């Protein structure tokens, strides 16, 4: 059911994989007994975003679990204590890095994401803090998610280029002075995060509950196709992450994007097909399908 990818640098994936509700939905109902969840997930997508600190021993287990997918990459989102609270104790930084070293040395760490709140606008002070973070995690490829539009200004983009920091091109709800969708490339690593288009308060307010689950329509995914293709053409590595994990929605959208943009269609987990049988109709069985969705005759 798979074919050679159209863009070899491109990986589609999801945010986190240790979601309790995914048992019996994304993973088999007996998941965890004989097969690691990442072993199942790595058959469907090519990337996962680590959403919590990890121990080096655990990272080694994860590497073993994805061994059958040589294209699989991990990325990691820095804890908010670094990016929101702006506390950078040396020991905490060293401890966090320790868990990433096995992935980095194995060539499986695509990027480390610095996620900033909307209140983090482009200013001299915030620029200097960003540079401090760059130096603190200089060993890794970094990508920064800015939710305020000021980081799209020329001077801000120039800073990212100067310090080899990738910019996260994000899809988020529309609100006052929100960073708009784009296809900016400021380092060899391109990064896209699709957060959904509901619950703007979760993105605009400093402390707010997580946004409601969101499933992109195929038309909405089609809007991102030219942007992703542009990034994948010029980047050494391009990661596209769906972050709305409720009821496996991120896996559904990652599968759809993988086929739409990269011409790779894989079988969806059968448990997921029971819920999203219409959205995942093309991923139902091992039969030839068109490598691109939404083609118009």
N, C-alpha and C positions, 0 to 999 in steps of 0.2 A: 504493500500500500504506500510505501515511501518512495521517493525519488531523490536524485541528487539536488541539493539546494541551489537556488539561483544565485545567492550571495553567501559565499563561504564564511565571511566574517560575522554573519548575523546569527544571533541566538534569541529565541523567544522563551519566556519562562514566567514564573509566578513568584509572589512575595511570600516567603515562608512555606513550610510543608508540614509543620507539627501542629496542625489544626485538629482538635478532637472530633469536630463534626465531619471531617473527611473520611473517617473510618466507615466503611460501608457505602461510601459515595465516590470518592476518588480512589481509595484503596479497597481491596477486597474486604469483606466483612470479617475475615479472620486475619486481617493485616497485622503485622508485628509478630506473628507467631513463627513463621518460617521465612518471611521475606521482609527486608527493610523497606519502609515507605519510599525512600529515595530510589530504590531499585525499580519500583513500579512507576514512579513519577518520571524517571529518566528515560522511560520507554515512550513517553508522550511528548515531553518538552526537553529543551536543551539548556535550561538555566533555572536556578533558584536563588532568590534573594534571602540571605540570612538575616532574620529580624531580631536576633538576640545574641549576646556574647556566647562564644563556644569554647570548649576546652580542646586542647590539641589532640588529646586521645579520641575525643568524639569526632573531630575533623578527619582523623585517620579512618574511622569507621565509615564516615560518609564517602570518602574517596573509594573505599572498597565497594560500597553499595552502587556507585555509578560507573564502575570499571568497564561495563559493557557498552557504554556510550562515550566514545573518545571525544565527542564534540561538547560534552556537558561542562558548563562553567558555573561557578558560584560567584555571587557578589555579596556584599555585606553592607548593612546600614549602620552607621555609627550610633551608639546610644545617645539619647537626647541630653544626657548629662554633659556631653561634649559640645553639642551644637545649640541646644536651647539654654541650658544653665551655664554654659561656657566655663565649666570647670575642667582643667587639664592637668591633674596630678600625674607626675611622671610614672608612679607605680601602677596607677590604673591604666594608663596608656600602654605600658609594657605588658601588663596582664592581658589586655584586650588583643594586642598584636600576637601574643603567644598562641592564641587559638587559630589565628589566620595563617601562621607560617606553614603548616603542612599543605594547605591549599595553594599558597603562593609558590612554594618550592615545587609542587607537582604541576605547575602551569595551569591550575584550575581556577585561579582567582581572577575574575575579569575586572572588577573594580570595587572600590570602597566608596559608599555614598555618604555624603554629608547633607543631611536633610535639615533645612532651616525654616523657621516659621515666617509667616507673612510680615511680621514686624521687623524682620531682619532685612532692612533696606540698604541700598548701596550708599555707603558713607565712608569717610576716612577711617573712623573707628572700626567699622565692620569689615572693611577691606583689610586692615591690619590683623584683625582676629582670624580672618580667613587664611591669611598667609601663615599665621602661627599654626593653624591646623594643618596646613600643607606641609610645613616643616616637621610637625609632630608625627605625621604619617607619610613621610617622604619615600618610604620603601615601596609604597603601593600606588597603583593607578587610582586617582581620585576623581570623583564626579560630584558636583554640588547641585542640589535641588533648591532653587530659590522660588518662592511663591509670589514675591513682589516684583512688579514689572520693571523697577529701576535697574535690576541686574541685566536687563536686556539692552541698556544704553551702551554706546560705543566704548566709553571709558571702562565700564565694568567688564565688558567682554574682553577688552584688551588686557585687563588684569588676569583674567582666567587663562588667556593664551600665554601671557608672560610666565605664569607659574605652572603651566601644563596641567590645569584643572579642567576636566570635562564639565560641560553643563548638562544638566538633566532636562531634556525636552519633555514637558509634562502636559498631560491632559487633566484638567481639574474643572470644577464648576466655575462659571463666570461670576465674578464679583468685582467690587471697586478696586482698581489698580492691580488686578491679578495678572500674573505672568501668562501671556497668551501662548497657545500651541505654536511650536516652531520646529526648525530643523537646523539648529546651530551646532557647529562642531568646533570645539576649542582645544581639543587634545586628540591623541590617536584613538581614544576610546569614546564612542558615541553611546549615549544612554537615553532611553525613553521609559517613562513611568506613566501608566494609564490608571488614574485614580478613580475614574467615574465622574459623573456630572451632577451628582446630587449631594446635598448636605454641605453647602458652601461655608457654613459656620465652622465646620471642622477644619477648614483650611485657613480661614481669615482670622479666627480668634486664637489667642496664644494657648489657652488651655480649653479644649473642647472635646466632647466624645468623638469616637471614630465615625466617619461618614457612613451612611446606610449602604448596604450591599448594592452593587450596580452591575448589570449585565449590558455590555455594549451591543447595539444592533450591528448587523453587518454593514449597513450604510455608514454608521459612525466609524467602524473600523476602516472602511474604504477611504475615509477622509485622511487617515494616517498613512495610507499606502505610499503616496509619492514622497512624503517626508522621510519615512523609514528607508525607502529605496535610495534616496539621496544620501542619507547618512551612511548606509551600508556600502555605497559605492566608494566613499572616500575614507572611511574609518578603517583602522587595523582590526578593531573589534567593535561590534555593535550589539548592545543588549536591549531588549524590549521586554519590560516587566509589567504584567497585569497585577494590580495590588488588591482588587476587591475579591477577597477570598471566600466570603459567605456562600455556603452551599456549593462550593466548587466553581463559582462563576469565573474566577481568574483562569482556571484550567480550560474552561470552555472557550474563553476569548483568546487564550494563548494558542490553542489548537487551530482556531479559525484564522488568526493572523499568520501562523506558520504556513498554512496552505495558501492564503491570499497573497502574501508578499514573497515568500521564499519557495513556493511550489512544493512544499513537503506536507503530505497528508498522512497522518498516523491514526491508528485505531484509538478511539476514545475508551477510557475505562468503562466496562459494561455497566457498572453501577451508575455511572454518570449519565449514560445513554437513557436510562430509565426515566430520569428527571428531565433531561434536555433532548428528547428524541427528535424534535424538529430542528433545533439549532445544530445538532451534531449528526444529522442524517447522512452527511457525506463521509463520516468517520465510523460508520457502523460495521463494516466488514472488509475483508481483504479482497476488494475488487478494484479494478482500475477506475480512477475518477479524474476529472479535470484538475490539473495542478493549481488552477487559480479559481477563486470563487467570484461570483458576481460579474462574470464576463457577459457582455451583451452581444448577441449575434448581429 
